[in-house]
Amino acid sequence: MRLLHGCAVTALGIIAQCGIMSSDAEAQTGRFDGVNWADPRDNFANDALVLSGLSAGDSYATVRSKATQVASEFSAKLGANTVRVPINPATVNSSRWTSYKGVIDGLRAQGANVIVAYWEGTDRDGRIDDRAAFDTMWGTVVAAYSGDNGVYFEPMNEPHGYSLPDWANIAASWVTRFSTVPRGRMIIDGQGYSEDVKGVCADSRFNNTLLGLHNYAFWASRTYQQWIDDWRSRIGTCGNRTIITEFGTVMNSGHDFAAPSSNNEVMYMQATNRVAREAGMGTVYWPGLRDNDIYAMTTRSAATTAITLSVVNASGRDSLRWGWGF
């Protein structure tokens, strides 16, 4: 059980009244204080993935060393204990997998939770590119990491090419095929752009699984309260199972995320972290590290072997940490 300080917050982000929230339901996903680590191409790739800071020719030992450094920097600079990373068939169903496993192994060596999620290719149609290759890929990943309680499995990122019934059937097939994975380590994305979890939450085939939710400021312009209401409408009564596996906004524009503001991005960030904190929900910011991404929470040193990270916007970092319960 994780204890969070549950605080009533004004529309200006000022803490007005605090109590203690400590129920298991409220805190079930609150252990995930996370960020995404991404390929500079945004993970939608037809070839093998190369995360920011890695090189295509890196050996397993080099990848693992770099991943260990990244996990250590995420922990020290952000307080993050969870990292979400991508996979695709070109990465797993090839010789590249030997070295790419160093990503997961290096993160785990630092004690980080690792969420492994499938990304489709460059067509971005929200559908699995090759079902046979997809099944083979997941068979390999599950065989390697089903026994590690710190590795979590997300069958597909943003399945927006499917109707809710079709996506639910695909996800249920995955749950059945890989039943050796404990349900508490499966993350089933909501419908569309992972934008609403209520449908999959209500499906008994996903009982006891976790759920993945996304929402972004560029999707709409809203007031602070409207952002709070919008998040809650997407979560329904499923907050105890839901991880916000992607949310983020522009960090390199100089916004002050701690100050009163009528800026849509600032209100979105403040509202997101309030909703997560009050519900005890885990969040995974997009991205913690992705080269040349204006949303990135950190930038990395130019060194090719020793990786150090710098925080882009301290107030954004502090807002994120506040949402985690710090």
C-alpha positions in Angstrom: 0.0 0.0 0.0 1.3 3.4 -0.9 0.3 6.5 1.1 -0.4 9.6 -0.8 -1.1 13.1 0.5 -4.6 13.7 -0.9 -5.0 17.4 -1.3 -7.8 19.7 -2.4 -6.4 22.0 -5.0 -7.7 25.3 -6.3 -8.0 26.0 -10.0 -4.7 27.9 -9.7 -2.9 24.8 -8.5 -2.6 26.0 -4.9 -2.9 23.3 -2.2 -5.9 24.2 0.0 -6.5 21.3 2.2 -4.8 17.9 2.7 -5.7 14.6 4.1 -4.4 11.1 3.8 -5.6 8.6 1.1 -4.5 5.1 1.8 -7.0 2.6 0.5 -5.6 -0.2 -1.7 -8.0 0.6 -4.5 -6.8 4.2 -4.6 -3.1 3.3 -4.6 -3.2 0.2 -6.8 -1.4 1.8 -9.8 0.3 4.6 -7.8 3.5 2.6 -7.7 4.2 3.5 -11.3 6.1 6.8 -11.4 7.2 6.7 -15.0 8.4 8.1 -18.2 8.7 6.9 -21.8 12.1 6.3 -23.4 11.7 6.5 -27.2 13.3 6.2 -30.6 13.9 9.6 -32.1 11.5 8.6 -34.9 8.7 8.2 -32.4 8.7 4.4 -32.2 6.6 4.0 -35.4 9.3 2.2 -37.4 9.4 -0.7 -39.9 12.9 -1.6 -38.9 14.6 -2.2 -35.6 14.1 0.4 -32.9 17.1 2.4 -31.7 16.2 4.4 -28.5 17.6 7.8 -28.0 21.2 7.5 -26.8 21.7 4.1 -28.3 23.4 3.2 -31.6 22.3 0.5 -34.1 25.6 -1.3 -33.8 25.7 -1.3 -29.9 26.4 -4.7 -28.4 24.3 -6.2 -25.6 26.9 -5.0 -23.0 26.8 -1.5 -24.4 23.1 -1.3 -24.5 22.7 -2.6 -21.0 25.3 -0.2 -19.7 23.5 2.8 -21.3 20.1 1.6 -20.1 21.5 1.4 -16.6 22.7 4.9 -16.9 19.4 6.1 -18.2 17.5 4.5 -15.4 19.8 6.0 -12.8 19.4 9.4 -14.4 15.6 9.1 -14.6 15.6 8.2 -10.9 18.0 10.9 -9.8 16.7 13.8 -11.9 13.0 13.0 -11.9 12.3 10.5 -9.2 11.0 8.0 -11.8 10.8 4.3 -11.0 9.2 3.1 -14.2 10.2 3.2 -17.8 8.0 2.4 -20.8 9.9 1.1 -23.9 8.8 0.0 -27.4 9.1 -3.2 -29.3 8.2 -4.3 -32.8 8.7 -7.5 -34.9 11.8 -6.1 -36.6 13.5 -5.6 -33.3 12.5 -8.9 -31.6 12.2 -11.3 -34.5 15.8 -10.7 -35.6 19.4 -10.7 -34.4 18.8 -7.2 -33.0 16.9 -8.8 -30.1 20.1 -10.1 -28.6 21.3 -6.5 -28.0 17.9 -4.9 -27.4 17.3 -7.1 -24.4 20.0 -5.0 -22.8 17.4 -2.1 -22.6 15.1 -4.2 -20.4 17.9 -5.8 -18.5 19.8 -2.6 -17.8 16.6 -0.8 -16.6 15.8 -3.8 -14.3 19.3 -3.8 -13.0 18.6 -0.4 -11.5 15.3 -1.6 -10.0 13.0 0.2 -12.5 9.7 -1.3 -13.5 9.7 -1.8 -17.3 6.6 -1.6 -19.4 7.1 -3.2 -22.8 4.6 -2.1 -25.5 4.1 -2.9 -29.1 4.2 -0.1 -31.7 3.0 -0.5 -35.2 5.0 0.6 -38.3 5.1 3.8 -40.2 1.7 3.6 -41.7 0.2 4.4 -38.3 -3.2 3.0 -39.1 -3.8 1.8 -35.6 -3.7 -1.9 -36.6 -1.3 -4.8 -36.1 0.9 -4.9 -39.2 1.4 -8.6 -39.4 -0.5 -10.8 -36.9 1.8 -13.9 -37.3 5.0 -11.7 -36.7 3.2 -10.0 -33.8 2.4 -13.3 -32.1 6.0 -14.6 -32.7 7.4 -11.3 -31.2 5.3 -11.5 -28.1 6.1 -15.2 -27.7 9.8 -14.4 -27.6 9.3 -11.4 -25.1 7.0 -13.3 -22.8 9.3 -16.3 -22.7 12.2 -14.1 -21.8 10.5 -11.9 -19.1 7.3 -13.5 -17.8 9.2 -14.7 -14.7 10.4 -11.1 -13.9 7.8 -9.4 -11.7 9.1 -6.0 -12.6 8.3 -6.4 -16.3 4.8 -5.5 -17.6 3.4 -6.3 -21.0 1.2 -3.9 -23.1 0.0 -5.8 -26.2 -0.5 -2.8 -28.4 -0.1 1.0 -28.2 -3.1 3.0 -29.4 -5.2 0.5 -31.3 -7.2 3.2 -33.0 -7.7 1.2 -36.3 -10.1 -1.1 -34.5 -13.6 -0.7 -33.2 -13.9 -1.4 -29.5 -15.4 -4.9 -30.0 -12.7 -5.8 -32.5 -9.9 -4.5 -30.3 -11.4 -6.3 -27.3 -11.4 -9.6 -29.2 -7.7 -9.1 -30.2 -6.7 -8.2 -26.7 -8.6 -11.1 -25.2 -6.9 -13.5 -27.7 -3.5 -12.1 -26.5 -4.6 -12.6 -22.8 -5.5 -16.2 -23.6 -2.4 -17.0 -25.6 0.0 -15.6 -23.0 -1.9 -16.7 -19.9 1.5 -17.5 -18.2 1.8 -13.7 -17.6 0.1 -12.7 -14.4 -2.9 -10.5 -15.2 -1.6 -7.9 -12.8 1.3 -7.4 -15.3 -0.8 -7.1 -18.4 -1.8 -3.5 -19.5 -4.7 -3.5 -21.9 -5.0 -0.2 -23.8 -8.3 1.7 -24.0 -10.1 2.0 -27.3 -9.1 4.4 -30.0 -5.9 6.2 -29.2 -5.9 4.5 -25.8 -8.2 7.4 -25.0 -11.0 5.7 -23.0 -10.7 2.7 -20.7 -14.3 2.2 -19.7 -15.1 -0.2 -22.5 -12.2 -2.6 -21.8 -12.7 -2.2 -18.1 -16.2 -3.4 -18.3 -15.2 -6.5 -20.3 -14.9 -9.5 -17.9 -12.2 -11.1 -20.1 -9.9 -8.4 -18.8 -10.7 -8.8 -15.1 -7.7 -8.1 -12.9 -5.6 -6.7 -15.7 -4.2 -3.1 -15.7 -5.5 -0.6 -18.2 -3.6 2.0 -20.3 -4.9 5.5 -20.9 -3.7 8.4 -23.1 -4.7 12.0 -23.4 -2.9 15.1 -24.8 -3.3 18.8 -24.7 -3.1 19.2 -28.4 -6.4 17.1 -28.7 -8.5 20.0 -27.4 -8.5 23.4 -25.7 -10.2 23.3 -22.3 -10.3 25.1 -19.0 -8.6 23.6 -16.0 -11.8 22.2 -14.6 -12.8 20.9 -18.1 -9.5 19.0 -18.3 -10.2 17.5 -14.9 -13.7 16.5 -16.0 -12.4 15.2 -19.3 -9.9 12.9 -17.6 -12.5 11.6 -15.2 -14.9 10.9 -18.0 -12.3 8.7 -19.7 -11.5 6.8 -16.5 -15.0 6.3 -15.1 -14.8 4.0 -12.1 -11.7 2.2 -13.3 -9.0 4.4 -11.7 -7.8 1.6 -9.4 -6.7 -0.4 -12.5 -5.6 2.5 -14.8 -2.1 3.8 -15.6 -1.8 6.9 -17.7 0.8 5.4 -20.0 1.1 8.6 -22.1 0.5 12.2 -21.4 2.7 15.2 -22.1 3.0 18.7 -23.4 5.6 21.3 -24.5 8.4 21.6 -22.1 10.9 23.8 -23.9 8.7 26.9 -24.3 9.4 28.4 -20.8 5.9 27.7 -19.4 5.7 27.9 -15.6 3.6 24.9 -14.6 3.5 26.0 -11.0 1.8 29.4 -11.7 -1.8 30.4 -12.3 -2.3 30.4 -16.1 -5.0 30.5 -18.8 -2.6 28.6 -21.1 -4.2 25.3 -22.3 -0.9 23.3 -21.9 -0.3 24.5 -18.4 -3.9 23.9 -17.3 -3.8 20.4 -18.9 -0.6 19.5 -17.0 -1.8 20.8 -13.7 -5.2 19.1 -14.1 -3.6 15.7 -15.2 -1.4 15.6 -12.2 -4.2 16.6 -9.9 -6.4 13.8 -11.2 -3.6 11.2 -10.9 -2.6 12.3 -7.4 -6.1 12.4 -6.0 -6.9 8.9 -7.4 -3.5 7.4 -6.6 -3.0 6.5 -10.3 0.3 5.9 -11.9 1.5 8.0 -14.8 4.1 7.6 -17.5 5.1 10.9 -19.0 5.7 11.2 -22.8 8.6 11.3 -23.2 11.2 11.2 -20.4 13.8 11.0 -23.2 13.5 11.3 -26.9 16.0 13.3 -28.9 14.6 16.6 -30.4 11.1 16.1 -28.9 9.7 19.4 -27.6 7.7 17.5 -25.0 10.8 15.7 -23.6 11.2 16.1 -19.9 15.0 15.7 -20.2 17.7 16.1 -22.8 20.9 14.0 -22.9 24.6 14.8 -23.0 26.3 14.5 -26.4 28.6 11.8 -25.1 28.1 8.5 -26.9 28.9 6.2 -23.9 28.4 8.1 -20.7 24.8 9.3 -20.6 23.8 12.2 -18.3 20.4 13.9 -18.5 19.3 17.5 -17.8 15.8 18.6 -16.9 14.3 20.8 -19.5 11.7 22.6 -17.3 12.0 22.4 -13.6 8.4 23.4 -12.9 7.2 20.7 -15.3 9.3 18.2 -13.5 7.9 19.3 -10.2 4.3 19.1 -11.4 4.9 15.6 -12.6 6.5 14.6 -9.3 3.6 16.2 -7.4 1.2 14.0 -9.5 3.2 11.0 -8.4 2.6 11.9 -4.7 5.9 13.6 -3.9 
